Every structure is written in structure tokens, then in C-alpha cells.
Amino acid sequence: MTTSTITPELKEKISARWGEFIYATYPFDTTGFLRSRKNEFSNPVGHATEKAVTLMVAAICGDDMVDGEVESALADLIRVRAIQQFTPEQATGIIFCVKPILREEILPMYAGQEGFANYLAMESRVDSLCLMAFRMYSEDRERMHMLKVDEYKRRYAQIIRRAEMIVDRPAGEPE
């Protein structure tokens, strides 16, 4: 049995279960909103989550994907989690949470040595996605910190300019 024999219905079931797990990582009052609103503009977090989960399940199952499509969707999902101040484990650990779902839904279908090798290849793709997610999380957090540093520099420069206007001489010169 190859991974291409996994039915679209089974992929949807895995995506739905994984999506529910991801939504459960948000505060209780937010979870209902994320699940109920499907519009990209009124619920960008829910839309990014649904899109990323669907594409990642397809990639894990070995479907042919357009170059960069999975990376782009995963980057959107991880960027949201990086901005929302999730810890690295919380932000990227959601990728590993598909493994128990795969073990329940797909592993029983793979009886025999050849089938088990295909299943292990799927779990290896999950590991690769998680490594990619961690890299993206690190880059997003670094970008956020650099924006904060730049903002502090701008504020400091404004304070110096105002001080120079009040004293009528460049800041730092002796009196």
C-alpha cells in the first residue's frame, strides 16, 4: 500500500482532528470564534490554520505539491503563533501532534514491512515540517525583536532632537 491510496475523506478527517487540537491551544473564549468564522478577513487566524493544516496533511501523505505552497501556508500559521507570544514549544509543537492521529487513522492500514516503511516516511515528513516550523518561528521572533530595537532607536533620536531644540545646542556638548 502506498501513501497515494489514502482517501480524500481520510485526509479531511485527519485535518479536522488536527485543526481541533490546534484550536484547543488558544484560550477558551477564542476557540469558538476560530472554529465558527470561515471568512479570511473576519478570521485570519482560523483561515491560516485551516489552510496550513489541509496542505500539511496532503504533504505528509505524499501528495504532489506546488513548490513553496506548504512552506507559505506553514509560515503564515507559525507567524501568527510567534506574534501571539506562544513559547517555541507551543508554537512549533502543534506539528508533532498529528503523529498520534496518524497512528490511530493510518498505521492500522499499513500491515506488513513495506507498508510500515511508507508509514515511517510519513512520520519523517512530519519531523521535517516541524524543523521548518521552528526555523520560521525563530526568524519571525528575531524580526519582531529587530523592529522593537529600531523603534527604541527612533524614540531615542527624537528625545535627543527635542533636547537640542530646548537647549539650543547639540546634545552632549559641554556647557
Residue pairs with C-beta under 8 A, 6 or more apart in sequence:
1 109
1 110
1 114
1 115
1 118
2 62
2 118
3 61
3 62
3 118
3 121
3 122
4 61
4 62
4 63
6 61
6 106
6 109
10 105
10 106
11 57
11 58
11 61
13 105
14 57
14 98
14 101
14 102
14 105
14 106
15 50
15 53
15 54
15 57
17 101
17 105
18 53
18 57
18 97
18 98
18 101
19 49
19 50
19 53
20 35
21 94
21 97
21 101
22 49
22 53
22 94
22 97
23 31
23 34
23 35
23 46
23 49
24 31
25 86
25 90
25 94
26 34
33 43
33 46
34 43
34 45
34 46
34 49
35 46
37 43
37 46
38 46
38 47
38 50
39 47
40 47
44 80
45 80
48 73
48 76
48 77
48 80
49 77
51 73
51 76
52 73
52 74
52 76
52 77
55 65
55 69
55 70
55 73
55 74
56 70
56 73
56 74
56 95
56 98
56 129
57 98
58 65
58 70
59 65
59 70
59 125
59 129
60 98
60 102
60 122
60 125
60 126
60 129
61 122
62 121
62 122
62 125
70 129
71 132
74 129
74 132
74 133
74 136
75 136
77 133
78 91
78 92
78 133
78 136
78 137
78 140
79 136
79 140
81 90
81 91
81 94
81 137
82 91
82 136
82 137
82 140
82 141
82 144
83 140
83 144
88 134
88 137
88 138
91 133
91 137
92 130
92 133
92 134
92 137
93 130
95 126
95 129
95 130
95 133
96 126
96 130
98 126
99 123
99 126
102 119
102 122
102 123
102 126
106 119
106 122
107 119
109 115
110 116
110 118
110 119
160 171
163 171
164 170
164 171
